[in-house]
Amino acid sequence: MTRLLAGAALWLAVTGARAPAPEWGVAVLEVGSSRDALQEQLALRDCLELLGIPFLATSDVAVATRRPLVFIGGILLNTQLTPAERETLYAYVEGGGVVLATQVQGNKFFPLFGIAGATTSRTNFRVSFATPSPVDPALRYLNRPEEQTVSLGDPKLYSETVWSTEYAVIPGTQVLARYENGTAALTVTAYGRGLAYALGLGFKETTLIPRLARSFEAARRWINWFEPSGDVFRLLLRGLYEDSVHPFLLVHTVPEGKRTGLCLSHDVDAREAFRNALTFAQMEAGLGVRSTFFVTTKYFRDSTDIGYYTPDRVQWIRQVKALGSDVGSHSVSHSFAFERFPTGSPAIDSARYDPKRPTVFGEVLVSKQLLDRDLKQQTRGFRAGYLLYPDELLRVLEEAGYFFDSSVSAQYVLTNFPYFGFRRRALGSEHSKIVVVPVALDDSRGELRIRNFLTAGTVEQALRDWTEVIRANTENGAITCLLIHPTDVTYKLETERRLITANRREDTWIGDMGAVARFWRDRARLRPALHHNAAGGVEIVLNLRRGELPPGQALAVEAQQGRPAPSVKDAAGSPIPVRVRADQDRVYLVLP
């Protein structure tokens, strides 16, 4: 008997009424209406959308428990569900359902999750997951040391970090992760025919707060290292989803249905970089790829350098653009104090902007105006100098007409995936329309005084380090973004050429940041659903008509032995021709 059929039988026995027909997919059961509960619900929804997992969000327990997998969004206190709703949740798991809840603190839920007690703390700085990873399907993606022990903050800098819940377990409950003090951070127990997972950390704490670049310095390195401390908690959701929902379906995270992606970019922020940029663009064009060049429009002299944004240097950037490269803004002044600049007014232009009284609006708008004028384009991408991040940056970028930003390192925000940011760096801020594309690899060390990660003598080591990060991201379906400053056309150029050549495989997408951002923005419009048809098979129905489908999108669906890939229909019921690519346990359906 399947889990869903078992659940339906138990519903009939408990209520005396015929259970609603089981449904495919995952439900997010949203409990509570406090500020913390709402932020946790937002964080959970964001995680699922980032992963491309279709879901139904509801506060109705009866609706949620029609699906084989339920993620509970909110803090599970005794006051959150009525006795009848609590009984429904117990019956659902006993009948074969799977549930995951974060921060289970109400003792009326303890028997369901196999825990004897729960204590809150702000002094847990590490979480270590059970190994080997096949110990539980939820851990299937956690196969690397960096994933099996993750950081919640730096105890050398902070005495406290994010809130966590420590569990005491009853006999028979399996501990899948522990804090550094040995207490349980993630547990699973069999309750009847089903499973109940209790995670002691909220998705707000592990994924939302880091996206605001406020992660208590949890990054173990600033750049050039695989840092999955936020992604691990998203991958728990994906692993559990793929084990519980059949066939699983995801909106893929890499353009054109590829397994992974390498995103190329350059910061043109020195006088010699303008001419060198053309050499890099020519090399890339010769290999059939494109990159994004973020150009500093410094037109004035100060104590740091001359005004190098001049007509003779702009001509090199025009040639870069003519080769098909993407050109974005790298601010006006490239100032190390950018994150402390006042926000200023949007009523600014180059004629009125005083760089001695700089503002965020001034740096963002004036640089865009200059590039738009000189390159006859609409500049859409931005990267701050030194990857500095003012609190109002994304709001300013949105109001200035940009649509993507790359002012953070993947290590600093604890994710290797693009994401939609927030208008302010504060909890409770509205979502921004800006797509953030984090940088994972950098020819510098990401520090002002130490900028020599890639030198003529470290080429081989840099290639090994970068290749390992790309491999790690490939395993998780993430895109790796590279930054090289075009200040040298010997070893730097050759290093990038070798990296591109080594990754020019059938299963790897390589391109510029603007293309990644457009892909991610368009991907958010795609909302597929899986249905069983009259013939006993399954079909995928999209929410868009064929003419509305964005380019480069793909679906990943579970491979089922002896069965063809599901057919795909658009919102009007018309069949959609897809290109099918099989890969291990899944099939990619590349949309036209």
C-alpha positions in Angstrom: 0.0 0.0 0.0 1.4 3.4 -0.9 1.8 6.1 1.7 -1.0 8.2 0.1 -3.5 5.2 0.0 -2.6 4.3 3.5 -3.3 7.8 4.6 -6.7 7.8 2.9 -7.6 4.5 4.7 -6.6 6.0 8.1 -8.6 9.2 7.5 -11.7 7.0 6.9 -11.0 5.0 10.1 -10.5 8.2 12.2 -13.2 10.5 10.8 -15.7 8.1 9.4 -15.8 10.2 6.2 -14.3 9.5 2.8 -11.0 11.2 2.4 -10.4 13.6 -0.4 -8.5 12.2 -3.3 -4.7 12.3 -2.8 -2.8 14.9 -4.7 0.6 15.1 -6.2 3.4 17.3 -4.8 4.4 19.1 -1.7 2.5 21.4 0.6 3.8 24.2 2.7 1.6 24.3 5.8 1.9 27.8 7.2 1.3 28.1 10.9 1.3 31.2 13.0 1.0 34.9 12.2 3.7 36.5 14.3 6.5 38.4 12.6 8.9 35.5 13.1 6.4 33.0 11.7 5.7 35.1 8.7 9.4 35.5 8.0 10.0 31.8 8.3 7.1 31.1 5.9 8.7 33.6 3.4 12.1 32.0 3.8 10.7 28.5 3.2 8.7 29.6 0.1 11.8 31.3 -1.2 13.9 28.1 -0.8 11.4 26.1 -2.8 11.1 28.7 -5.5 14.9 28.9 -5.8 15.1 25.1 -6.1 12.3 25.0 -8.6 10.1 22.8 -6.5 6.3 23.3 -7.2 4.4 23.7 -4.0 1.0 24.6 -2.6 1.1 27.0 0.3 -1.9 26.8 2.7 -2.8 27.3 6.3 -5.4 24.5 6.1 -4.1 21.3 7.6 -6.7 19.1 5.8 -5.6 20.6 2.4 -1.9 20.2 3.1 -2.2 16.6 4.2 -3.6 15.5 0.9 -0.1 15.6 -0.4 2.7 13.0 0.3 5.1 15.6 1.7 4.4 18.6 4.0 6.9 21.2 5.0 5.7 23.2 8.0 6.5 26.9 7.8 6.5 28.6 11.2 7.6 27.8 14.8 5.6 24.7 15.9 4.2 25.8 19.3 1.3 24.2 21.2 -0.9 27.2 20.3 -0.5 27.0 16.6 -3.0 24.2 15.7 -6.3 23.2 17.2 -6.7 19.8 18.8 -8.5 18.6 15.7 -5.8 20.0 13.3 -3.1 18.4 15.5 -4.9 15.0 15.3 -5.1 15.4 11.5 -1.4 15.9 11.3 -0.7 12.9 13.6 -3.1 10.7 11.5 -1.4 12.0 8.3 2.0 10.8 9.3 0.7 7.6 10.9 -0.9 6.8 7.5 2.3 7.2 5.5 2.8 10.9 5.1 6.2 12.7 5.5 6.5 16.0 7.4 9.4 18.3 8.1 9.1 21.1 10.7 11.6 23.6 12.0 12.0 24.6 15.6 9.5 22.2 17.1 9.0 23.7 20.6 5.4 22.7 21.6 5.4 19.5 23.7 2.1 18.4 22.3 4.0 17.7 19.1 6.9 15.9 20.7 5.5 12.3 20.4 5.0 12.8 16.6 8.7 13.9 16.1 10.2 11.5 18.6 11.7 14.1 20.9 11.6 14.5 24.6 12.5 18.2 25.0 13.5 21.3 23.1 15.8 24.1 24.3 16.5 27.4 22.4 20.0 28.7 22.1 22.1 31.4 20.4 25.5 29.8 20.9 25.5 27.1 18.3 28.0 28.0 15.6 28.4 24.7 13.8 26.2 21.9 12.6 27.6 18.5 11.6 25.5 16.1 9.6 25.6 12.3 9.8 27.9 10.5 7.4 27.9 8.7 5.0 25.2 10.7 3.3 23.1 7.7 2.3 22.2 7.4 6.0 18.9 9.2 5.1 17.4 10.4 1.8 17.2 14.0 3.1 21.0 14.0 3.2 21.6 12.7 -0.3 23.2 15.9 -1.6 25.5 16.3 1.4 28.5 14.4 0.1 31.4 16.8 0.7 33.1 17.8 4.0 32.1 21.4 3.5 28.4 20.3 3.3 28.6 17.8 6.2 29.8 20.5 8.6 28.4 23.9 8.1 28.9 27.3 9.7 26.3 29.4 11.5 28.6 32.2 12.4 32.2 33.0 13.5 32.6 32.5 17.3 35.9 34.4 17.2 33.9 37.6 16.3 30.5 37.0 18.0 29.4 35.6 21.3 26.0 34.8 19.9 24.6 33.9 16.5 21.2 32.9 15.0 18.5 31.3 17.1 18.5 27.5 17.1 16.6 24.7 18.9 18.4 21.8 20.6 16.4 18.5 20.8 16.5 15.8 23.4 15.4 12.6 21.7 13.5 9.4 22.8 14.8 5.9 22.0 14.3 5.0 18.4 14.7 8.5 17.0 17.6 8.9 14.6 19.8 12.0 15.0 20.9 13.2 11.5 22.8 16.3 12.6 24.3 17.7 15.8 25.5 21.0 17.1 29.1 21.3 18.3 27.9 20.6 21.9 26.5 17.2 20.8 22.8 18.1 21.0 20.5 17.1 18.2 19.9 19.6 15.4 18.1 17.4 12.9 16.1 14.2 13.8 13.8 11.8 12.1 11.5 9.2 13.5 9.1 6.7 12.1 5.5 7.3 13.3 3.2 4.6 12.0 3.9 4.2 8.3 5.2 7.8 7.9 8.2 9.9 8.9 8.6 13.1 10.9 11.7 15.3 10.6 12.5 18.0 13.2 15.1 20.6 12.2 16.3 22.8 15.0 17.1 25.7 12.7 14.7 27.9 10.7 15.1 28.7 7.1 14.9 32.3 8.1 18.1 31.9 10.1 19.9 29.6 7.6 18.9 31.1 4.2 17.1 34.4 4.5 19.4 36.3 6.9 22.5 35.3 5.0 20.9 36.7 1.8 20.8 40.0 3.5 24.6 39.7 4.0 24.1 39.5 7.7 25.2 36.0 8.5 27.4 36.7 11.6 30.4 36.2 9.3 29.5 32.5 8.8 31.6 32.3 5.6 34.6 30.2 6.3 36.5 32.0 3.5 35.7 35.2 1.6 36.1 33.9 -2.0 37.6 31.1 -4.1 36.1 28.3 -1.9 33.0 26.1 -2.0 30.8 27.6 0.8 27.4 25.7 1.0 26.4 26.6 4.5 23.1 28.1 3.4 22.5 25.9 0.4 22.8 22.8 2.6 19.4 23.5 4.2 17.8 24.1 0.8 19.4 20.7 -0.4 17.7 19.0 2.6 14.4 20.1 1.1 15.3 18.9 -2.4 16.6 15.5 -1.1 13.4 14.9 0.9 11.2 16.0 -2.0 12.8 13.8 -4.5 12.5 10.8 -2.1 8.9 11.4 -1.2 7.1 12.8 -4.3 6.9 10.6 -7.4 7.6 11.4 -10.1 9.4 14.5 -8.8 9.4 17.6 -11.0 11.6 20.7 -10.8 12.1 23.8 -12.8 15.8 23.5 -13.6 18.4 25.9 -12.2 20.8 26.1 -15.2 20.0 27.5 -18.7 19.2 25.1 -21.5 18.9 22.0 -19.3 22.6 21.8 -18.7 24.0 20.1 -15.6 25.9 23.2 -14.5 27.0 26.6 -15.6 30.1 28.8 -15.7 29.4 32.6 -15.7 32.2 34.9 -16.8 32.8 38.5 -15.7 35.5 41.1 -15.5 35.9 44.3 -13.5 37.3 47.2 -15.6 38.6 49.4 -12.8 42.1 50.3 -13.8 43.6 52.4 -16.6 45.2 49.5 -18.3 42.1 47.3 -18.0 40.2 49.1 -20.8 42.5 48.1 -23.6 43.1 44.7 -22.1 39.3 44.1 -21.9 39.2 43.9 -25.7 41.9 41.2 -25.6 39.8 39.1 -23.2 36.6 39.7 -25.2 38.4 38.6 -28.4 39.7 35.4 -26.7 36.2 34.6 -25.4 34.5 35.3 -28.8 37.0 33.0 -30.4 35.9 30.2 -28.0 32.2 30.9 -28.7 31.4 32.4 -25.3 30.5 35.8 -23.9 31.2 37.6 -20.6 30.1 40.7 -18.7 32.5 43.6 -18.3 31.7 45.9 -15.4 33.2 49.3 -16.2 34.2 52.0 -13.7 33.3 55.4 -15.1 35.8 57.3 -13.1 36.1 60.6 -14.9 37.9 62.7 -12.2 41.3 62.6 -10.5 41.6 61.9 -6.8 44.1 60.5 -4.3 43.6 56.9 -5.6 44.1 57.4 -9.3 43.6 59.5 -12.4 40.3 60.0 -14.2 40.6 57.0 -16.5 37.1 57.0 -18.1 38.1 59.0 -21.1 37.0 59.0 -24.8 40.1 57.1 -26.0 39.6 54.4 -23.4 35.8 54.2 -24.0 36.6 53.2 -27.6 38.0 49.9 -26.4 34.8 49.2 -24.5 32.8 50.0 -27.7 34.8 47.3 -29.5 34.2 44.9 -26.5 30.5 45.5 -26.9 30.6 45.0 -30.7 31.9 41.5 -30.1 28.7 40.7 -28.3 29.9 41.1 -24.7 27.6 42.4 -22.0 28.7 45.7 -20.4 27.5 46.8 -16.9 28.4 49.5 -14.4 31.1 49.2 -11.8 30.1 52.6 -10.2 31.8 56.0 -10.7 34.4 56.2 -8.0 35.1 52.5 -7.1 35.3 53.7 -3.5 36.2 51.5 -0.6 33.7 53.6 1.4 30.8 52.9 -0.9 28.8 50.9 1.7 28.9 54.0 4.0 27.7 56.5 1.3 24.4 58.2 2.0 21.6 57.1 -0.3 21.1 60.5 -1.8 18.5 61.6 -4.3 17.6 60.1 -7.7 17.5 63.7 -9.1 21.2 63.5 -10.1 23.2 63.5 -13.3 26.9 63.8 -14.3 26.7 67.5 -14.6 25.5 68.0 -11.0 27.2 65.0 -9.3 30.0 66.0 -6.9 32.2 62.9 -6.3 33.5 64.7 -3.2 30.0 64.4 -1.7 29.2 60.9 -3.0 25.9 59.1 -2.8 24.6 55.7 -3.7 22.2 57.1 -6.2 25.0 59.2 -7.7 27.3 56.2 -8.2 24.6 54.1 -9.6 22.8 56.6 -11.8 25.7 58.6 -13.2 27.7 55.6 -14.2 24.6 54.2 -16.0 24.0 57.5 -17.7 27.5 57.6 -19.0 27.6 54.1 -20.2 24.1 54.5 -21.8 25.3 57.6 -23.6 28.7 56.3 -24.7 27.7 52.7 -25.7 24.2 53.5 -26.9 22.6 50.9 -24.6 20.4 50.5 -21.6 22.8 49.4 -18.8 21.1 46.7 -16.7 23.9 45.2 -14.6 25.8 46.6 -11.6 28.7 45.5 -9.4 30.0 47.5 -6.6 33.8 48.0 -6.1 35.3 45.6 -3.6 31.9 43.8 -3.5 30.6 46.4 -1.0 26.9 46.4 -0.3 25.1 49.6 1.0 21.8 48.8 2.8 19.7 50.5 0.2 21.6 49.3 -2.9 18.9 47.0 -4.4 16.2 49.6 -4.0 18.4 52.2 -5.6 19.3 49.9 -8.5 15.6 49.0 -9.1 14.6 52.7 -9.2 17.6 53.5 -11.5 16.5 50.9 -14.1 18.8 48.0 -13.4 17.6 44.4 -13.2 20.7 42.5 -11.9 23.4 43.0 -9.3 26.7 41.1 -8.6 27.9 42.9 -5.5 28.3 39.9 -3.2 30.4 36.9 -3.0 28.7 33.5 -2.9 30.6 32.8 0.2 29.3 35.9 2.0 25.7 35.1 1.3 26.2 31.4 1.7 24.6 30.4 -1.6 25.9 29.6 -5.1 22.5 30.1 -6.7 21.2 33.4 -8.1 18.3 34.8 -6.2 15.9 37.7 -5.9 17.1 40.1 -3.3 15.4 42.5 -0.9 15.0 46.2 -1.4 16.8 46.9 2.0 19.2 44.8 4.0 16.7 44.3 6.7 14.2 41.6 7.8 10.8 42.6 6.8 11.9 44.4 3.7 10.0 43.9 0.4 11.3 41.6 -2.2 13.2 43.4 -5.0 12.9 42.7 -8.7 16.7 42.7 -8.8 18.3 39.3 -9.6 21.5 38.9 -7.5 24.2 36.8 -9.1 26.9 36.0 -6.5 30.6 35.8 -7.4 32.3 32.5 -6.3 35.7 32.8 -8.0 38.0 35.9 -8.1 41.5 36.4 -9.3 42.1 38.5 -6.2 41.5 37.4 -2.6 38.6 39.8 -2.3 40.6 42.0 0.1 41.8 45.5 -0.4 45.5 44.9 0.5 45.9 41.3 -0.6 45.0 41.0 -4.2 47.3 38.2 -5.4 45.3 34.9 -5.5 46.1 34.5 -9.2 49.7 35.3 -10.1 52.1 34.0 -12.7 53.3 31.5 -10.1 49.9 30.3 -8.9 48.1 29.5 -12.1 48.0 25.7 -11.6 46.8 26.0 -8.0 44.1 28.6 -9.0 42.9 26.3 -11.7 42.7 23.3 -9.3 40.8 25.4 -6.7 38.4 26.8 -9.2 37.8 23.5 -10.9 36.9 21.9 -7.5 34.4 24.7 -6.8 32.8 24.1 -10.3 32.6 20.4 -9.6 31.0 20.9 -6.2 28.4 23.3 -7.8 27.8 20.8 -10.6 26.7 18.2 -8.1 24.0 20.6 -6.8 22.9 22.1 -10.1 24.4 25.5 -9.3 26.1 28.1 -11.5 29.7 29.2 -10.7 30.5 32.8 -11.4 34.0 33.9 -12.2 35.6 37.4 -11.8 38.9 38.2 -13.5 40.3 41.7 -13.5 41.8 42.3 -17.0 45.0 44.0 -15.7 47.2 41.4 -17.4 47.0 39.7 -20.8 49.5 36.9 -20.2 48.9 34.5 -17.3 45.4 35.8 -16.5 44.2 35.5 -20.1 45.7 32.0 -20.4 44.2 30.9 -17.1 40.7 31.9 -18.2 41.2 30.3 -21.6 42.2 27.0 -20.0 39.3 27.1 -17.5 36.8 27.7 -20.4 38.4 25.0 -22.5 38.3 22.5 -19.7 34.6 23.2 -19.1 33.4 23.3 -22.7 31.4 20.1 -22.3 28.0 19.1 -23.6 26.5 19.4 -20.1 27.9 22.8 -19.2 26.5 26.2 -20.0 29.1 29.1 -20.3 28.1 32.7 -20.7 27.7 36.2 -19.3 26.0 37.5 -16.1 23.3 39.3 -18.0 22.2 36.0 -19.6 22.2 34.3 -16.2 20.1 37.1 -14.7 17.6 37.1 -17.6 17.3 33.3 -17.3 16.6 33.5 -13.6 14.1 36.4 -13.9 12.2 34.5 -16.6 12.4 31.2 -14.8 10.3 32.8 -12.0 7.4 33.0 -14.4 7.3 29.3 -15.0 4.9 27.3 -12.7 4.5 23.7 -13.9 2.1 21.1 -12.4 2.0 17.4 -12.9 -1.2 15.6 -13.5 -2.3 12.0 -14.1 -4.1 11.5 -17.4 -6.9 9.2 -18.3 -4.5 6.7 -19.8 -2.8 6.2 -16.5 0.3 8.1 -17.4 1.4 11.6 -16.3 1.6 14.9 -18.1 3.0 18.3 -17.2 0.9 21.4 -17.6 2.5 24.8 -17.8 0.9 28.1 -16.6 2.0 29.9 -19.8 1.0 29.6 -23.5 3.6 28.5 -25.9 4.2 32.0 -27.3 4.8 33.2 -23.7 7.5 30.7 -22.8 10.8 32.3 -21.9 13.9 31.0 -23.7 16.4 28.6 -22.2 14.1 27.0 -19.7 14.0 23.3 -18.8 12.2 21.0 -16.5 13.7 18.0 -14.6 11.4 15.1 -14.0 12.1 11.8 -12.3 13.0 9.0 -14.7 10.6 6.1 -14.5 11.8 2.7 -15.7 9.9 1.4 -18.7 7.9 4.6 -19.1 8.4 7.5 -21.6 9.1 11.0 -20.4 5.8 12.9 -19.6 4.2 15.0 -22.3 4.1 18.7 -21.8 1.1 21.0 -22.5 0.8 24.7 -22.3 -1.9 26.7 -20.4 -4.3 26.2 -23.3 -3.8 22.5 -23.5 -1.7 22.5 -26.6 1.2 20.1 -26.7 4.7 21.5 -26.3 7.6 19.8 -28.2 10.6 19.4 -25.9 14.1 18.1 -26.3 14.7 15.2 -24.0 18.0 14.5 -22.2 18.4 11.7 -19.8 20.8 12.0 -16.9 21.0 9.4 -14.1 17.8 9.4 -12.1 16.1 12.2 -14.1 15.1 13.4 -17.5 15.5 17.0 -18.6 12.8 18.4 -20.8 14.2 21.4 -22.6 11.4 23.8 -23.6 11.4 25.6 -27.0 
